[in-house]
Every structure is written in structure tokens, then in C-alpha cells.
Amino acid sequence: QSALTQPASVSGSPGQSITISCTGTSSDVGGYNFVSWYQQHPGKAPKLMIYDVGNRPSGVSDRFSGSKSGNTASLTISGLQAEDEADYYCNSYTSSGTQVFGGGTKLTVL
Amino acid sequence: QITLKESGPTLVKPTQTLTLTCTFSGFSLSTSGVGVGWIRQPPGKALEWLALIYWDDDKRYSPSLKSRLTITKDTSKNQVVLTVTNMDPVDTATYYCAHSRITMIRGVSYFDYWGQGTLVTVSS
């Protein structure tokens, strides 16, 4: 299974909104509503931000939201803050009964 | 409070077998629905999902690495062990273990608690 496709980098100014895309196939993203997103700061372990396409775990800011259309999932961060600067990874369940991560997106807050 | 910690060698030689242990607390791997997985990350690169084991010993492996991976659990010791055979320099990475929250569908894993990770370097 190939890694899901994410843009290498995105950027935005404080207060703005940004969207990170995650493109797969009908065998993963497009076939199931089991997409998740992780945030990773440098030198730290990843943190679960979104699961089941658009659900937030307890404690995650409602500035983070997820959606899906066809084979592409998206993570939107509204009201961008400096602390949001990090790497973001999407993940999807696959038809092989396992999971696959995206290549990661570096978010820069200008 | 759920915690996980990875342990094992920091340096292995090419062709050797890597054995990593994840020791956890705050939950039991005998509880229905619970899973523990392994994920790795080469320096400066993306996360890679490796394997997952459930409370009932159901095991899932990355298709691309399945022939080289084995995941086992010792419920009495609160440990999960990952072995990777025939190590190669491209396997140099930080290896994480993580707790998967209970999901409705077998094979779906959402890692809500992570260990700190352990860097394994493959070099002769």
C-alpha cells in the first residue's frame, strides 16, 4: 500500500484558516470513514487530533476540523495560532485491514 | 493515567533481528477492544504504521513489511514485543508504541497515547 499524498508544506498567518489535503484511493480514504489526523511537534510524539474523519478527541481545540470528499480528506485549522506550527499526518484504514499514513505536511505560521 | 515506554537496543547491525519491548501502565491488554500498535519514523521522514495487536491476540501487519514483523503480547507483564528481522540501514528510525482507543471496526486504530519513542540505528 502506498502512503497517502499530502502537500509538503502549507503556511498561514495568525488568525487565518488553512486546509491540509490528504489524497488516497477507493481502497483507503475513499472507501471508509476511518480517517485520522495527527499533529507532531519537533522531537515529540504525535498527538491524535481528529478521528473518524471529523471527530475530535476530548481536549482538542474546536479550531481543528476534518472532512472528506471522495478519495480526499482534509484537515482545517481555523484561527491559526503560533502553537499550531507543526507537522501534520493523515492516516486511513485500508482494504487490507491495516492502516497507512500520509507523507506529512509541515505547517508554518508566518 | 496511561503511559507507554519503548525499550531495546539503540544500535543493531545489518541482517540482525531487532527486538523492541513496549511496557505500559494505566490499562490492560485483556480489556475488550484494546489494542497496542507500533509506528516508526526515519529521521526527518514520515510516520509509518507497522503492526497492531488486540486484546484477543488478533494481529495486523503492514503488508509491505509483514514477512519481517512479529508482534506479541504478555498480558501479565503489561508488555508488547515487536521483532523485526533482517534489519537494514533503511530501517533506521524512531520506533514508537501506542495505545489504540477502542473502535467499532477491527483493524481501525486511533493512537491516543504514545510512548516517547526509541531511536534505533542500523549500522555495521
Interface residues (C-beta under 8 A of the other chain):
Chain A: Q1 A3 Y32 F34 S36 Y38 Q40 A45 P46 K47 L48 Y51 D52 P57 Y89 N91 Y93 S96 G97 T98 Q99 V100 F101 G102 G103 G104
Chain B: I39 K45 A46 L47 E48 W49 L52 R60 Y61 S62 P63 S64 Y96 A98 R101 T103 I105 R106 G107 V108 S109 Y110 F111 D112 W114 G115 Q116 G117
